[in-house]
Amino acid sequence: MNVDALSGAELKKKLFRIYNEVNKDIYGFGVVEIKIDMTPDFIMFFGKHNRVHALRVLEKRYIVLKQSVDQALFQEFKLLLRQKLNEELELYPAAILRDYETNSQIAVTVVVLRNNL
């Protein structure tokens, strides 16, 4: 589906669904809250997430292992998000940037687009 055929509200709904599906596929559950901002060059997802319990356990004694697991999960998240954006919306990111702050449980994902929205 080409994004040109969608209104801004419809596009945000589809982006929310895609982001939430990717989160469920990678982490086993959806987001608690999400805000999506768009410009012609970027899509920004601001999400409140539940922390994966196993990662909380690892933080106590295995910080380096926990950081490695976090990075691996981030990479898998970005790969799956890129794939779904390509297939479902014909969007082709030049880059996807992601970070998560454990204390606030907030993740920010920035999709830098090749083709303008």
C-alpha positions as CSV (number, residue, x, y, z in Angstrom):
1,M,0.0,0.0,0.0
2,N,1.4,3.4,-0.9
3,V,1.3,6.1,1.8
4,D,0.0,8.6,-0.8
5,A,-3.4,7.0,-0.6
6,L,-3.7,7.4,3.1
7,S,-4.8,10.4,5.2
8,G,-2.5,11.5,8.0
9,A,-4.7,9.8,10.6
10,E,-4.9,6.6,8.6
11,L,-1.1,6.5,8.2
12,K,-0.6,7.0,11.9
13,K,-3.0,4.1,12.7
14,K,-1.1,1.9,10.3
15,L,2.3,3.0,11.8
16,F,0.9,2.3,15.3
17,R,-0.2,-1.2,14.3
18,I,3.1,-2.0,12.7
19,Y,5.2,-0.7,15.6
20,N,3.0,-2.5,18.1
21,E,3.2,-5.8,16.1
22,V,7.0,-5.5,15.9
23,N,7.2,-4.9,19.6
24,K,5.0,-8.0,20.2
25,D,7.1,-10.1,17.9
26,I,10.4,-9.1,19.5
27,Y,9.4,-8.6,23.2
28,G,6.3,-10.7,23.6
29,F,3.9,-7.8,24.4
30,G,2.7,-4.5,23.0
31,V,3.5,-0.9,24.1
32,V,1.8,0.8,27.0
33,E,1.6,4.2,25.3
34,I,2.8,5.5,22.0
35,K,3.0,8.9,20.3
36,I,3.9,9.2,16.6
37,D,5.3,12.4,15.0
38,M,5.9,12.7,11.3
39,T,7.7,15.1,9.0
40,P,8.5,14.6,5.3
41,D,11.9,13.1,6.2
42,F,11.3,11.4,9.6
43,I,8.9,9.2,11.5
44,M,9.4,9.4,15.3
45,F,7.9,6.9,17.7
46,F,7.9,7.7,21.4
47,G,6.7,4.7,23.4
48,K,6.3,3.7,27.0
49,H,7.2,0.1,27.3
50,N,7.1,-2.6,29.9
51,R,10.5,-3.9,30.7
52,V,11.3,-7.5,29.9
53,H,11.5,-9.2,33.2
54,A,14.5,-11.4,32.3
55,L,16.5,-8.3,31.4
56,R,15.8,-6.8,34.8
57,V,17.2,-9.9,36.4
58,L,20.3,-9.7,34.2
59,E,20.9,-6.1,35.1
60,K,21.7,-7.0,38.7
61,R,24.8,-9.2,38.1
62,Y,25.4,-9.5,34.4
63,I,25.4,-5.9,33.1
64,V,27.6,-6.6,30.1
65,L,25.5,-9.6,29.0
66,K,22.3,-7.5,29.5
67,Q,23.7,-4.7,27.3
68,S,24.6,-7.3,24.6
69,V,21.1,-8.8,24.7
70,D,19.6,-5.3,24.6
71,Q,21.7,-4.4,21.5
72,A,20.8,-7.7,19.8
73,L,17.1,-7.1,20.4
74,F,17.4,-3.5,19.1
75,Q,18.9,-4.8,15.9
76,E,16.2,-7.4,15.4
77,F,13.5,-4.8,16.2
78,K,15.0,-2.4,13.6
79,L,15.3,-5.2,10.9
80,L,11.7,-6.3,11.4
81,L,10.4,-2.7,11.5
82,R,12.2,-1.9,8.2
83,Q,10.8,-5.0,6.6
84,K,7.2,-4.2,7.6
85,L,7.5,-0.6,6.5
86,N,8.8,-1.8,3.1
87,E,6.2,-4.5,2.6
88,E,3.1,-2.8,4.1
89,L,3.6,0.9,3.3
90,E,6.3,1.0,0.6
91,L,8.4,3.1,2.9
92,Y,12.2,2.7,2.5
93,P,14.2,3.9,5.5
94,A,17.7,5.2,5.0
95,A,18.2,4.6,8.7
96,I,16.4,3.5,11.9
97,L,17.7,4.8,15.2
98,R,16.5,3.4,18.5
99,D,17.2,3.9,22.2
100,Y,15.6,2.9,25.4
101,E,15.9,4.4,28.9
102,T,15.3,1.7,31.5
103,N,14.4,4.0,34.4
104,S,11.5,5.7,32.6
105,Q,10.8,2.7,30.3
106,I,10.6,5.1,27.3
107,A,11.9,4.1,23.9
108,V,12.4,6.5,21.0
109,T,12.6,5.2,17.5
110,V,13.5,7.5,14.6
111,V,13.0,6.4,11.1
112,V,14.9,8.5,8.6
113,L,13.1,8.2,5.2
114,R,14.6,7.9,1.7
115,N,11.4,8.9,0.1
116,N,9.3,11.7,1.5
117,L,6.0,11.0,3.1
